[in-house]
């Protein structure tokens, strides 16, 4: 009997494949804490094992301290390189044990470039084989997994794996060499060790944000004037209208018109024009458009959107999210999906099932996966954010099958003493796809009163407003990802992480994104001494090389060789200016740290400034007037930034705490907003579930909470919640 081993990317997918393939008996086996499955199907013994993402990663072959350039690289188990990957060792060990008794390997990792790398590395280093079959699927539903197995590809995509491996190696040699060069330059110039980073995509991404910052800073506003008329119909309905010239740059011209009409009391409708236009349905979500829409509508950061979407995919609720496709092929089964969703979305599904199901599609194609769509599987329980994102994906799926909406724009021309003012209003006549996309539709209905040509209006007010042209808007987390995609920088799966790295390294901050002094100086310095590091064309060319590898037009070794030559030349040039570069970056780093450590005025002495300090037990907030002023405040765990706003309850400074999501906190532990009825809470006599001690009240920047007095031996804490809230417990033994 042939023994097959199926390799999956995640434990949950291993279980789903096992359930999909089982005929009679299915055994769940344990190797320590790692589960794997065995079953018999079609006279084959099948073992299903799982990885947990990348079990192998690129690393230096031999470490010789912090030197550059270095191109001696190899692939090592992830747990040997990064302590945070220690948990992967158990999975690697299990696969290695199981692989000794198998005849055939089936790679069933995610069907994309990263999945191919994960599978190929396991195949090479653990299974010691160079051939494997490939399951290809876009959803983890039972029927799709079964179909994928029954129509298995006899070989995995070796060129796709080679392109992925090359990308990892390319990113590693760029990242390690550029980051070391920057870090060591600061050390050489200032004798301070501050880790700075750059990379093949990170540098050009920061340059994009920097360029926008330069545009904003160098922007010179141009004054202009606008004239408005507030008029009223006989039925007392108000119509606001703007002068037909719109922006008037000539001040004298604007004042002349204003002087002419400012005291006029009547106006006349001289023209009325109605225009109808069809608004086409939206196109299906690819990953970038999902991240953009989720940020705009749901206020979910792109990185979080990808995380939530991946969870929905793994649990079989949506198709594979890391796709660049805007196509929905008939093969996914439109009717089948709608019928499954009908129990929860009966009105929408019933309506669509009556019509001709033809989706509106975009131009982008992904060879592996269709656009993102719901599978029809209905979740039993989702987190609030998962539920909102899931409904957004479902509503988008509905909307692409909808009819165009019909909207009408009414344009009124209003004569005020021979000066024309224009009023416009747009309404929806036929909602079409709008009804399917609610409540995620962002459209305004602007209704104008019913009037006719020659109707007279009362002029309530004539206004002359002086304004200035505005600089271009800063990027937000979604718009910069969209810009990176348009410029072919990074991949659909990595762009959100690249932006997050810029935040983590203090190169950027805030919403919208603002480049810090460190970020500006880093770009300025590199432009001065090594501009080629920031060249987005270089990054695009390497992306084209990845595509060429997949198309069998290039070899990965050729691409790596070209990268080594470029870095050797560039870093040699960098080395000659190392101290000048380090001096500028060191100064910028200190300035950025100082800016980010200033929390606000001291509310106690009224003279000093509260700043973040580092003490024996970590970070805390203290007054610059110490020892005259001994004001100190605790800082919660996480990244803390100044918020520049005082608490509305107590006038103490507030901070921005960045963990999974930004949170604004007042630093005052006795803030009225954190006030509780201590006597009543203590009277309840709550006991510690671990040691039976009476819980006591403690305070932090978050407010009051119950804690065991036996800390640090017992670390039990409980939140103090309102009556209407469910009591939460956090126990640490």
Secondary structure as the mmCIF struct_conf table of DSSP 4:
data_model
#
loop_
_struct_conf.conf_type_id
_struct_conf.id
_struct_conf.beg_label_comp_id
_struct_conf.beg_label_asym_id
_struct_conf.beg_label_seq_id
_struct_conf.end_label_comp_id
_struct_conf.end_label_asym_id
_struct_conf.end_label_seq_id
STRN STRN1 UNK A 2 UNK A 8
BEND BEND1 UNK A 9 UNK A 10
HELX_RH_AL_P HELX_RH_AL_P1 UNK A 11 UNK A 21
BEND BEND2 UNK A 23 UNK A 24
STRN STRN2 UNK A 26 UNK A 31
TURN_TY1_P TURN_TY1_P1 UNK A 32 UNK A 33
STRN STRN3 UNK A 34 UNK A 41
TURN_TY1_P TURN_TY1_P2 UNK A 42 UNK A 43
STRN STRN4 UNK A 44 UNK A 50
BEND BEND3 UNK A 53 UNK A 53
BEND BEND4 UNK A 55 UNK A 55
STRN STRN5 UNK A 56 UNK A 60
BEND BEND5 UNK A 61 UNK A 62
BEND BEND6 UNK A 65 UNK A 66
BEND BEND7 UNK A 68 UNK A 68
STRN STRN6 UNK A 73 UNK A 77
HELX_RH_AL_P HELX_RH_AL_P2 UNK A 78 UNK A 81
HELX_RH_3T_P HELX_RH_3T_P1 UNK A 83 UNK A 85
TURN_TY1_P TURN_TY1_P3 UNK A 86 UNK A 87
HELX_RH_AL_P HELX_RH_AL_P3 UNK A 88 UNK A 99
TURN_TY1_P TURN_TY1_P4 UNK A 100 UNK A 101
BEND BEND8 UNK A 103 UNK A 103
STRN STRN7 UNK A 104 UNK A 107
BEND BEND9 UNK A 109 UNK A 109
BEND BEND10 UNK A 111 UNK A 112
HELX_RH_AL_P HELX_RH_AL_P4 UNK A 113 UNK A 125
TURN_TY1_P TURN_TY1_P5 UNK A 126 UNK A 126
BEND BEND11 UNK A 127 UNK A 127
BEND BEND12 UNK A 130 UNK A 130
STRN STRN8 UNK A 133 UNK A 134
BEND BEND13 UNK A 138 UNK A 138
BEND BEND14 UNK A 141 UNK A 141
HELX_RH_AL_P HELX_RH_AL_P5 UNK A 142 UNK A 150
TURN_TY1_P TURN_TY1_P6 UNK A 151 UNK A 151
STRN STRN9 UNK A 153 UNK A 153
BEND BEND15 UNK A 154 UNK A 155
HELX_RH_AL_P HELX_RH_AL_P6 UNK A 158 UNK A 190
BEND BEND16 UNK A 191 UNK A 191
TURN_TY1_P TURN_TY1_P7 UNK A 200 UNK A 201
HELX_RH_AL_P HELX_RH_AL_P7 UNK A 202 UNK A 218
STRN STRN10 UNK A 223 UNK A 232
TURN_TY1_P TURN_TY1_P8 UNK A 234 UNK A 235
STRN STRN11 UNK A 238 UNK A 243
TURN_TY1_P TURN_TY1_P9 UNK A 244 UNK A 245
BEND BEND17 UNK A 247 UNK A 247
STRN STRN12 UNK A 248 UNK A 248
HELX_RH_AL_P HELX_RH_AL_P8 UNK A 251 UNK A 261
TURN_TY1_P TURN_TY1_P10 UNK A 262 UNK A 263
STRN STRN13 UNK A 266 UNK A 279
HELX_LH_PP_P HELX_LH_PP_P1 UNK A 280 UNK A 284
STRN STRN14 UNK A 285 UNK A 285
HELX_RH_AL_P HELX_RH_AL_P9 UNK A 287 UNK A 293
HELX_RH_PI_P HELX_RH_PI_P1 UNK A 294 UNK A 298
HELX_RH_AL_P HELX_RH_AL_P10 UNK A 302 UNK A 314
TURN_TY1_P TURN_TY1_P11 UNK A 315 UNK A 316
BEND BEND18 UNK A 317 UNK A 317
STRN STRN15 UNK A 318 UNK A 318
BEND BEND19 UNK A 321 UNK A 322
HELX_RH_3T_P HELX_RH_3T_P2 UNK A 330 UNK A 332
HELX_RH_AL_P HELX_RH_AL_P11 UNK A 334 UNK A 341
TURN_TY1_P TURN_TY1_P12 UNK A 342 UNK A 344
BEND BEND20 UNK A 345 UNK A 345
HELX_RH_AL_P HELX_RH_AL_P12 UNK A 346 UNK A 354
BEND BEND21 UNK A 355 UNK A 355
BEND BEND22 UNK A 363 UNK A 363
BEND BEND23 UNK A 367 UNK A 368
STRN STRN16 UNK A 372 UNK A 372
STRN STRN17 UNK A 374 UNK A 374
BEND BEND24 UNK A 376 UNK A 376
HELX_LH_PP_P HELX_LH_PP_P2 UNK A 377 UNK A 379
BEND BEND25 UNK A 380 UNK A 380
HELX_RH_AL_P HELX_RH_AL_P13 UNK A 384 UNK A 399
TURN_TY1_P TURN_TY1_P13 UNK A 400 UNK A 401
BEND BEND26 UNK A 402 UNK A 402
HELX_LH_PP_P HELX_LH_PP_P3 UNK A 403 UNK A 404
STRN STRN18 UNK A 405 UNK A 416
TURN_TY1_P TURN_TY1_P14 UNK A 417 UNK A 418
STRN STRN19 UNK A 419 UNK A 430
TURN_TY1_P TURN_TY1_P15 UNK A 432 UNK A 433
HELX_RH_AL_P HELX_RH_AL_P14 UNK A 434 UNK A 437
TURN_TY1_P TURN_TY1_P16 UNK A 438 UNK A 439
BEND BEND27 UNK A 440 UNK A 440
HELX_LH_PP_P HELX_LH_PP_P4 UNK A 447 UNK A 450
TURN_TY1_P TURN_TY1_P17 UNK A 453 UNK A 454
STRN STRN20 UNK A 456 UNK A 468
HELX_LH_PP_P HELX_LH_PP_P5 UNK A 471 UNK A 475
HELX_RH_AL_P HELX_RH_AL_P15 UNK A 477 UNK A 486
TURN_TY1_P TURN_TY1_P18 UNK A 487 UNK A 488
BEND BEND28 UNK A 490 UNK A 490
TURN_TY1_P TURN_TY1_P19 UNK A 492 UNK A 494
HELX_RH_AL_P HELX_RH_AL_P16 UNK A 495 UNK A 504
TURN_TY1_P TURN_TY1_P20 UNK A 505 UNK A 506
BEND BEND29 UNK A 507 UNK A 507
STRN STRN21 UNK A 508 UNK A 509
TURN_TY1_P TURN_TY1_P21 UNK A 510 UNK A 513
STRN STRN22 UNK A 514 UNK A 515
HELX_RH_AL_P HELX_RH_AL_P17 UNK A 517 UNK A 529
HELX_RH_3T_P HELX_RH_3T_P3 UNK A 531 UNK A 534
HELX_RH_AL_P HELX_RH_AL_P18 UNK A 536 UNK A 550
TURN_TY1_P TURN_TY1_P22 UNK A 551 UNK A 552
BEND BEND30 UNK A 553 UNK A 554
HELX_RH_AL_P HELX_RH_AL_P19 UNK A 556 UNK A 576
TURN_TY1_P TURN_TY1_P23 UNK A 577 UNK A 577
HELX_RH_AL_P HELX_RH_AL_P20 UNK A 578 UNK A 597
STRN STRN23 UNK A 598 UNK A 601
TURN_TY1_P TURN_TY1_P24 UNK A 603 UNK A 605
BEND BEND31 UNK A 606 UNK A 608
STRN STRN24 UNK A 609 UNK A 615
TURN_TY1_P TURN_TY1_P25 UNK A 616 UNK A 617
STRN STRN25 UNK A 618 UNK A 623
TURN_TY1_P TURN_TY1_P26 UNK A 624 UNK A 628
STRN STRN26 UNK A 632 UNK A 634
BEND BEND32 UNK A 637 UNK A 638
STRN STRN27 UNK A 639 UNK A 646
TURN_TY1_P TURN_TY1_P27 UNK A 648 UNK A 650
STRN STRN28 UNK A 653 UNK A 658
BEND BEND33 UNK A 659 UNK A 661
STRN STRN29 UNK A 662 UNK A 666
BEND BEND34 UNK A 667 UNK A 667
TURN_TY1_P TURN_TY1_P28 UNK A 669 UNK A 670
HELX_RH_3T_P HELX_RH_3T_P4 UNK A 672 UNK A 674
HELX_RH_AL_P HELX_RH_AL_P21 UNK A 678 UNK A 683
TURN_TY1_P TURN_TY1_P29 UNK A 684 UNK A 684
STRN STRN30 UNK A 687 UNK A 687
TURN_TY1_P TURN_TY1_P30 UNK A 689 UNK A 691
HELX_LH_PP_P HELX_LH_PP_P6 UNK A 693 UNK A 693
STRN STRN31 UNK A 694 UNK A 694
HELX_LH_PP_P HELX_LH_PP_P7 UNK A 695 UNK A 695
STRN STRN32 UNK A 696 UNK A 700
TURN_TY1_P TURN_TY1_P31 UNK A 701 UNK A 702
STRN STRN33 UNK A 703 UNK A 707
TURN_TY1_P TURN_TY1_P32 UNK A 709 UNK A 713
STRN STRN34 UNK A 717 UNK A 719
TURN_TY1_P TURN_TY1_P33 UNK A 723 UNK A 724
BEND BEND35 UNK A 725 UNK A 725
HELX_LH_PP_P HELX_LH_PP_P8 UNK A 726 UNK A 727
STRN STRN35 UNK A 729 UNK A 730
#
